[in-house]
Amino acid sequence: MSRRSLLVFGLVLALTVGLFGNALAQEPQKGGTLVFGRGSDAVRLDPADVTDGESVKVITNVFEGLVKYKEGSTEVKPALATQWRVSDDGKVWEFKLREGVKFHDGSDFTADDVVFTFRRQMNEDHPYHKGDFAYWGYMYNMVESVEKVNDYQVKITLSKPYAPFIYNLATFPSYIVSEEAMKEKGVEGFRTDPVGTGPFEFTNWEHGSTITLERFENYWGDNAYLDKVVFSVVPENTTRVMGLKGGDLDLIDGLGPQNIDSIKSDDNLKLLTQPGMNVGYLAMNNLKEPFDNKLVRQAVNLAIDKEAIIEGAYKGTAEPAKNPLPPTLWGYNDEVEDYGYNPEKAKELLEKAGYPDGFSAELWYMSNPRPYMPNGKKVAQAVQSNLKEIGVDIELVTYDWGTYLEKTENAEHDMALLGWIGDNGDPDNFLYVLLDKDNTQKGSAGNIAFYRSDELHNILMQAQQTMGNRDQRAGLYKAAQHVIHEDAPWVPLSHVTKAMGSAQDVNGFVIHPTGGVYLQNTWIEQ
C-alpha cells in the first residue's frame, strides 16, 4: 500500500472511530441523580389544586392524564387513554383506558380513578372537594358529567361543543389521582405524599429545601433513565448559576438576562432556549376612568417604547408583542399592525378624548420576577417615563405576589403589569381566559383589564364550538385579534424566550413550550 493510500486509510479509520465513538457517547444511559435548581419550593402536590409553577414541575413527573403532549410540542398523544372518539354534536367524549397500569402504591388504575379525579373537582358536595380548583372554572366548566362505562372505559359529557377540550386534558389539573390513595391519606396527606402513575414516584419532601423522586420501575411505558431527581430550592438566580458552575446542580431555570452570557461562555455548561409561549402585558382597568375610553387606551399604546423596554429590562431575551397571542402559536395574526412608538400621536388622541393636560393614575408592578417579566419594577419605571412624556403622571405601586393577584382580580388597580404562560397550546387559552367578558368576575378575574366586548365574545364562542376544523378556528382567532387591537384593553409588551442552564453531561432534556419540566427522557452521561 502506498504512503498516500496509508494516509487516506488512516484518515478514514480515524473518522470512523470518531463518529462511532460519538454515537456511543450519545446512546442514553441509565443511572445517576439529577439535581434541579429552582427558585422556590412547591406549595402542594395535588394536581387539581395548584396554580404555581414550582408545584407543577414536580407534578408533571409524578402524574399523567388521559392524554399527554408530544415531546417539545403541544400536539397530544395517548397516555392513560389509548384511544378516544367524540360524538357528532361535539358534546360526548368516550375514552378507552390503558389496561395494566399501576399506581406508585401498587394499586390498579381503572375508570373509577378517572371518575373520582373529575367529580371531586366539579361537585362541591363531593367529600374530597377541598381546595380552590382554580383551573376548573375556565378549562373544564363545560363538563356536565363523567361516567364509568366499564372498568376501562369512561364517558365525559359536555354542556356544549368545546374544541380545546382534548388539549386541556393534557394539562396538570386533569392528571389522574389514585382514589384509593386519596381516601387512605386524606386530602392534606395526599398533598404532601402524592400517588400517581408517572415515570417517577415521590419519595421525600424536606419542606423549603428539597423534593426527591425516584424512577418508577413498574411504569407502563418506557422507563425513565435517571435513578433519582432532586428538586432543590436555591432562591437567588446568581447562586443557582454558581451552583451549576460548581457541579452542585445539574439543571437550573429562572435565568435572568444577566445570567445568559455567563452560561454561554462556560464550556462546561449548556444554554437551553425555547421560543416562549407567553405574553407580558400592561392591563388598563376598563371599569375606571379614564381607561373606559378607547382613545385613552390607544394613546397609552402609542406612548410605550417597547423596543427600549426589551433592551433595558429584558437585555434582548424577548421580542416586542403586538398581540395577546405569541407568534409561536397557531392562529397568530401577523397582519395586525402594532401601534408603534409615537408620543405626538398619543397626545393628539388624549386631547381628542378630553384629556389635553393628561391625567394621573397608579401603575402596579410585580415585586418578584416572573418568567414572562423578569424585572417588573424596571418595566414599570420605563412605562412611567414614557407616559410622563405625554402628560400622564404615574405613581408606581407594588404588593407581595399573593396580595397583588388578589387585588388585581378584584379590580382595585388602575393599570397593572402581568403576564401569562400558555397551558395547552390552544389560542383559546390566551384569548378567552385573559380577555373574554366571561372572565371578569371580581375576585377571580383572569381578565384583569375587565374588558367586556360582545363582539369578541361571540367570535370566541364560535371558535370554541368549531369542532375538527383548525383552519376555521385559526381564522376566527385572527379576527378576534383585530377586535382586541382596535379596542386596546392592554399594551401587549413582550414574548420572552425561555432559557435554562445545564451541565454538559445532561442530555435528552427538551424545554417544553408550556414551560413544563418533563424529565422522563433526560439522562446523564456516566
C-alpha positions in Angstrom: 0.0 0.0 0.0 1.4 3.4 -1.0 2.1 6.1 1.6 -0.8 8.2 0.2 -3.1 5.1 0.5 -2.0 4.6 4.1 -2.7 8.2 4.9 -6.2 8.0 3.4 -6.9 4.7 5.1 -5.7 6.2 8.4 -7.9 9.3 8.0 -11.0 7.2 7.1 -10.3 4.9 10.1 -9.9 7.8 12.5 -13.1 9.4 11.2 -15.0 6.1 11.5 -13.8 5.5 15.1 -14.5 9.1 16.0 -18.0 9.0 14.6 -18.7 5.6 16.2 -17.4 6.9 19.5 -19.6 9.9 19.3 -22.6 7.7 18.5 -21.8 5.6 21.6 -21.5 8.7 23.7 -24.9 9.8 22.7 -26.6 6.5 23.5 -28.9 7.2 26.5 -27.6 5.7 29.7 -29.5 4.7 32.8 -28.5 5.8 36.3 -27.5 8.9 38.2 -29.2 11.6 40.2 -30.2 14.9 38.6 -30.3 17.9 40.9 -32.7 20.5 39.6 -32.1 24.0 41.0 -35.2 26.2 41.2 -36.2 29.5 42.8 -38.7 28.3 45.4 -40.5 25.3 46.9 -43.7 23.7 45.8 -46.9 24.7 47.5 -48.7 21.4 47.4 -48.6 18.3 45.1 -52.3 17.8 44.4 -52.6 18.4 40.7 -56.2 19.6 40.8 -55.5 22.3 43.4 -52.3 24.1 42.4 -51.6 27.2 40.3 -47.9 27.8 41.0 -45.2 26.6 38.6 -43.0 25.2 41.2 -45.6 22.6 42.2 -46.3 21.8 38.6 -42.6 21.0 37.9 -42.8 18.1 40.3 -46.4 17.1 39.5 -45.7 16.6 35.7 -43.2 13.9 36.6 -45.4 12.1 39.2 -48.8 12.1 37.5 -50.3 11.7 34.0 -53.5 12.5 32.2 -55.7 10.6 29.7 -53.5 12.2 27.0 -50.1 13.9 27.1 -48.0 16.2 25.0 -45.6 15.0 22.4 -42.0 15.9 23.3 -41.4 19.6 22.6 -44.9 20.1 21.1 -48.4 20.9 22.2 -49.9 18.2 20.0 -51.4 15.4 22.1 -50.9 11.6 22.1 -52.3 8.7 24.1 -51.3 8.3 27.7 -53.7 6.7 30.2 -56.3 6.6 27.4 -55.3 4.6 24.3 -58.0 6.0 22.1 -61.0 8.3 22.1 -63.9 9.4 20.0 -66.3 12.4 20.1 -69.9 12.4 19.1 -71.2 14.3 16.0 -72.5 17.1 18.1 -69.2 17.5 19.9 -70.6 17.0 23.4 -69.8 13.4 24.3 -66.3 12.1 24.6 -65.6 8.4 25.1 -62.2 7.2 26.2 -60.8 3.6 26.2 -58.3 3.3 29.0 -55.0 1.6 29.1 -55.0 -1.7 30.9 -52.3 -3.0 33.2 -51.3 0.4 34.5 -50.1 0.6 38.2 -50.2 3.5 40.6 -47.0 4.0 42.6 -48.5 2.3 45.6 -49.2 -0.8 43.5 -52.9 -0.4 43.1 -54.5 -0.8 39.6 -55.5 2.2 37.5 -59.2 1.9 36.4 -62.1 4.0 35.3 -63.0 4.6 38.9 -59.9 6.8 39.3 -60.8 8.9 36.3 -64.4 9.5 37.6 -63.0 10.3 41.1 -60.5 12.8 39.7 -63.1 14.8 37.8 -66.0 14.5 40.2 -64.1 15.8 43.2 -63.4 19.0 41.3 -66.8 19.5 39.7 -69.1 18.6 42.6 -68.9 21.0 45.6 -70.7 18.4 47.8 -68.0 15.7 47.0 -66.3 14.6 50.2 -62.9 15.3 48.7 -63.8 18.7 47.2 -61.3 20.5 49.4 -59.4 23.3 47.6 -59.8 26.1 45.2 -59.7 24.1 41.9 -58.9 27.4 40.1 -58.4 25.9 36.7 -61.8 24.1 36.7 -63.6 27.4 36.2 -62.2 28.2 32.8 -60.8 25.0 31.4 -63.4 22.4 32.5 -66.6 24.3 33.4 -68.4 22.9 30.4 -68.1 19.3 31.8 -71.6 18.1 32.8 -70.9 14.5 33.8 -68.2 11.9 34.0 -69.4 8.3 33.9 -67.8 4.9 34.1 -68.9 2.7 31.2 -66.8 -0.3 32.4 -63.5 -0.7 34.2 -61.6 0.6 31.2 -63.9 3.0 29.5 -65.3 6.4 30.6 -67.7 8.8 29.0 -67.4 12.6 29.5 -70.4 14.7 28.6 -70.1 18.5 27.9 -72.7 21.1 28.0 -71.6 22.5 24.7 -69.1 21.6 21.9 -65.6 22.6 23.1 -62.8 22.2 20.6 -59.9 22.8 23.1 -61.1 20.1 25.4 -58.7 17.4 24.2 -55.8 19.8 24.7 -57.0 20.7 28.2 -56.9 17.0 29.2 -53.1 17.1 28.7 -52.7 19.8 31.4 -51.9 19.1 35.0 -55.4 19.8 36.6 -56.8 16.8 34.8 -53.9 14.4 35.8 -55.4 11.3 37.3 -55.0 10.7 41.1 -55.4 7.4 42.9 -58.8 7.2 44.5 -57.6 4.6 46.9 -54.5 6.7 48.0 -56.6 9.9 48.4 -59.1 8.1 50.6 -56.3 6.5 52.6 -54.2 9.6 53.2 -56.9 12.3 53.1 -56.6 15.5 51.0 -54.0 17.1 53.3 -51.9 13.9 53.4 -52.1 13.4 49.7 -50.9 17.0 49.1 -47.6 16.2 50.7 -47.4 12.5 49.8 -48.8 12.1 46.3 -49.5 8.9 44.4 -49.7 8.9 40.5 -48.9 6.7 37.6 -46.0 8.8 36.1 -42.4 7.8 35.3 -41.2 9.0 38.7 -42.6 8.3 42.1 -42.5 10.7 45.1 -40.2 9.6 47.9 -39.4 12.6 50.2 -40.1 16.3 50.8 -37.8 18.4 53.0 -40.1 21.5 53.1 -38.3 24.6 52.0 -35.4 22.6 50.7 -35.7 19.5 48.5 -38.3 17.2 46.9 -36.9 13.8 45.9 -38.4 11.5 43.2 -37.2 8.0 42.1 -37.6 6.1 38.9 -40.9 4.1 39.0 -39.8 0.6 37.9 -43.3 -0.6 37.2 -44.1 2.3 34.8 -46.4 1.2 31.9 -44.3 2.9 29.2 -40.6 3.3 28.6 -38.8 3.7 32.0 -37.0 6.9 32.9 -33.2 6.8 32.6 -32.5 8.7 35.8 -32.4 6.9 39.2 -33.4 10.0 41.1 -34.4 13.6 40.6 -33.9 16.1 43.4 -35.7 19.4 43.1 -33.5 21.8 45.2 -34.6 25.3 46.3 -32.0 27.9 45.5 -33.8 31.3 45.7 -31.2 33.6 44.1 -30.6 33.4 40.3 -26.9 34.1 40.6 -26.5 31.5 43.4 -28.2 28.9 41.1 -25.7 29.7 38.3 -22.8 29.4 40.7 -24.2 26.0 41.8 -24.3 24.9 38.2 -20.8 26.0 37.6 -19.6 24.3 40.7 -21.3 21.0 39.9 -23.8 21.1 42.8 -26.7 21.5 40.4 -27.2 19.8 37.0 -30.1 21.7 35.6 -31.5 25.2 36.5 -34.2 27.5 35.5 -35.4 31.0 36.2 -32.4 32.6 34.5 -32.3 36.3 34.5 -31.0 38.2 31.4 -27.8 38.9 33.3 -27.0 35.2 33.7 -27.2 34.2 30.0 -23.8 35.3 28.9 -22.2 33.7 32.0 -23.6 30.3 30.9 -22.9 30.7 27.2 -19.2 31.5 27.9 -18.6 28.4 30.1 -17.5 25.3 28.1 -18.7 23.0 30.9 -22.3 24.2 30.6 -25.1 24.4 28.0 -27.6 27.2 27.5 -31.0 25.7 26.6 -33.6 28.0 24.9 -37.2 27.8 23.6 -39.3 30.5 22.0 -41.8 31.4 24.7 -45.4 30.5 24.6 -46.1 33.5 26.8 -47.0 37.2 26.9 -46.2 40.0 29.3 -48.7 42.9 29.2 -49.9 46.1 30.7 -53.6 45.9 31.5 -55.8 49.0 31.8 -58.8 48.7 34.0 -61.7 49.4 31.7 -64.0 49.9 34.7 -62.2 53.0 35.8 -61.9 56.5 34.2 -60.1 57.4 32.0 -59.4 53.8 30.8 -63.1 53.3 30.0 -62.3 55.5 27.0 -60.9 53.6 24.0 -59.0 56.7 22.7 -57.1 56.9 26.1 -56.1 53.2 25.9 -54.9 53.7 22.3 -52.9 56.7 23.4 -51.2 54.7 26.1 -50.3 52.1 23.5 -48.7 54.7 21.3 -46.7 56.2 24.2 -44.9 53.0 25.1 -41.4 52.4 23.6 -41.4 48.6 23.6 -38.1 48.3 21.8 -36.4 50.3 24.5 -38.1 48.3 27.3 -36.9 45.0 25.7 -33.4 46.3 25.5 -33.3 47.7 29.0 -35.4 45.4 31.1 -35.0 42.1 29.2 -31.5 42.5 27.8 -32.6 41.2 24.5 -34.1 38.0 25.8 -37.6 38.8 24.5 -39.3 40.2 21.4 -41.9 43.0 21.4 -45.5 41.9 21.4 -48.3 43.3 19.3 -50.9 40.7 20.0 -52.0 38.9 23.2 -51.2 35.6 21.3 -47.5 34.7 21.0 -46.2 34.2 17.4 -45.3 30.6 18.2 -48.9 29.6 18.4 -51.2 28.7 15.6 -53.9 31.4 14.9 -51.4 34.2 15.4 -52.4 37.3 13.3 -49.2 38.8 11.8 -51.3 41.2 9.7 -52.1 43.2 12.8 -50.0 46.4 12.7 -48.5 47.4 16.0 -49.3 50.9 17.4 -45.6 51.7 17.4 -43.9 54.4 19.5 -45.5 57.7 18.6 -45.8 60.2 21.6 -47.1 63.0 19.4 -50.0 61.0 18.1 -50.6 59.8 21.6 -51.0 63.4 22.8 -53.4 64.1 19.9 -55.6 61.1 21.0 -55.6 62.3 24.6 -56.8 65.7 23.6 -59.5 64.2 21.4 -60.5 62.0 24.4 -60.9 65.1 26.6 -57.6 64.9 28.4 -55.4 67.7 26.8 -53.4 68.1 30.0 -53.1 64.3 30.7 -54.2 62.7 33.9 -52.8 60.8 37.0 -53.0 57.1 37.6 -51.4 54.2 39.5 -49.4 51.6 37.8 -48.9 48.3 39.7 -46.0 46.0 39.1 -45.0 42.6 40.5 -42.5 42.6 43.3 -40.9 39.3 42.3 -39.5 38.1 38.9 -41.9 36.2 36.7 -40.9 34.0 33.7 -42.7 36.4 31.3 -41.3 39.5 33.1 -38.0 39.0 34.9 -37.9 42.6 36.3 -41.3 44.1 36.7 -40.1 47.2 38.5 -37.7 48.1 35.7 -40.5 47.7 33.1 -42.8 49.9 35.3 -40.2 52.6 35.6 -39.8 52.6 31.8 -43.6 52.9 31.3 -43.7 55.6 33.9 -41.1 57.6 32.0 -42.8 57.1 28.6 -46.2 58.2 29.9 -44.7 61.3 31.5 -43.8 62.5 28.0 -47.5 62.7 27.1 -48.5 64.4 30.4 -49.6 61.3 32.3 -48.4 61.3 35.9 -47.8 57.7 37.1 -47.4 56.5 40.7 -45.8 53.1 41.0 -47.3 50.6 43.4 -46.4 47.0 44.4 -47.5 44.3 46.8 -46.4 40.8 47.7 -47.3 38.3 45.0 -50.4 36.8 46.7 -51.9 40.2 47.5 -51.1 41.5 44.1 -53.1 38.7 42.4 -55.9 39.1 44.9 -56.2 42.9 44.4 -55.9 42.8 40.6 -58.5 40.0 40.3 -60.8 42.3 42.4 -60.3 45.3 40.0 -58.6 47.6 42.6 -55.9 48.8 40.2 -55.8 51.5 37.5 -53.1 49.8 35.4 -51.2 46.6 36.2 -48.4 44.6 34.8 -49.0 40.9 34.4 -48.4 38.0 32.1 -49.4 34.5 31.1 -47.7 31.3 30.1 -49.9 29.1 27.8 -51.3 25.9 29.4 -52.3 23.9 26.4 -51.1 25.3 23.1 -54.6 26.4 22.1 -55.3 30.1 21.3 -58.4 29.9 23.4 -56.2 29.5 26.5 -54.9 33.1 25.9 -57.8 35.0 24.3 -60.7 33.5 26.2 -59.0 33.2 29.6 -57.4 36.7 29.5 -59.8 38.8 27.5 -63.3 37.4 27.4 -66.1 39.0 29.3 -66.9 35.7 31.0 -63.7 36.0 33.0 -64.3 39.5 34.5 -65.9 38.2 37.7 -64.5 40.3 40.6 -62.5 38.2 43.0 -61.5 35.6 40.4 -60.9 37.5 37.2 -58.5 36.2 34.6 -59.3 39.2 32.5 -57.8 41.9 34.8 -58.5 44.6 32.2 -62.2 44.0 32.9 -62.7 44.4 29.2 -66.1 43.3 28.1 -66.8 43.0 24.4 -69.8 41.2 23.0 -68.2 41.2 19.5 -65.1 39.4 20.9 -67.2 37.0 23.0 -69.3 35.9 20.0 -66.1 35.2 18.0 -64.5 33.2 20.8 -67.7 31.2 21.4 -67.9 30.3 17.7 -64.2 29.3 17.8 -64.7 27.1 20.9 -67.6 25.2 19.3 -66.0 24.7 15.9 -65.0 21.0 16.0 -62.5 19.3 13.8 -61.5 22.3 11.6 -58.4 24.1 12.9 -58.1 26.3 9.9 -61.6 27.7 10.5 -60.8 28.2 14.2 -57.5 30.0 13.3 -59.4 32.4 11.1 -61.7 33.2 14.0 -58.8 33.8 16.3 -57.2 36.1 13.8 -60.4 38.1 13.6 -60.5 38.2 17.4 -57.0 39.8 17.5 -58.2 42.6 15.2 -61.0 43.4 17.6 -58.7 43.4 20.6 -56.1 45.6 18.8 -58.8 48.2 18.0 -60.3 48.2 21.5 -56.8 48.2 23.1 -57.6 46.9 26.6 -53.9 46.1 27.0 -50.5 47.2 25.9 -49.0 43.8 24.8 -45.4 44.2 25.8 -43.2 41.1 25.3 -42.8 37.5 24.5 -39.9 36.1 26.5 -37.5 33.3 25.3 -37.4 30.6 27.9 -33.9 29.9 29.0 -32.4 27.2 31.2 -28.9 26.1 32.0 -27.5 22.5 32.3 -24.2 20.7 32.8 -22.6 19.3 29.7 -23.2 15.7 30.8 -27.0 16.3 31.0 -28.7 15.0 27.8 -32.2 14.5 26.4 -33.9 17.3 28.1 -36.1 19.5 26.0 -37.8 22.7 27.1 -41.5 22.3 26.6 -43.4 25.2 25.0 -45.7 25.3 28.1 -42.7 25.6 30.4 -43.4 22.1 31.8 -40.4 20.2 33.1 -40.6 16.6 31.7 -37.7 14.5 32.8 -38.6 11.0 31.6 -36.2 11.2 28.6 -33.4 13.1 30.4 -30.1 11.2 31.1 -26.7 11.8 32.5 -23.6 10.7 30.7 -21.8 8.5 33.2 
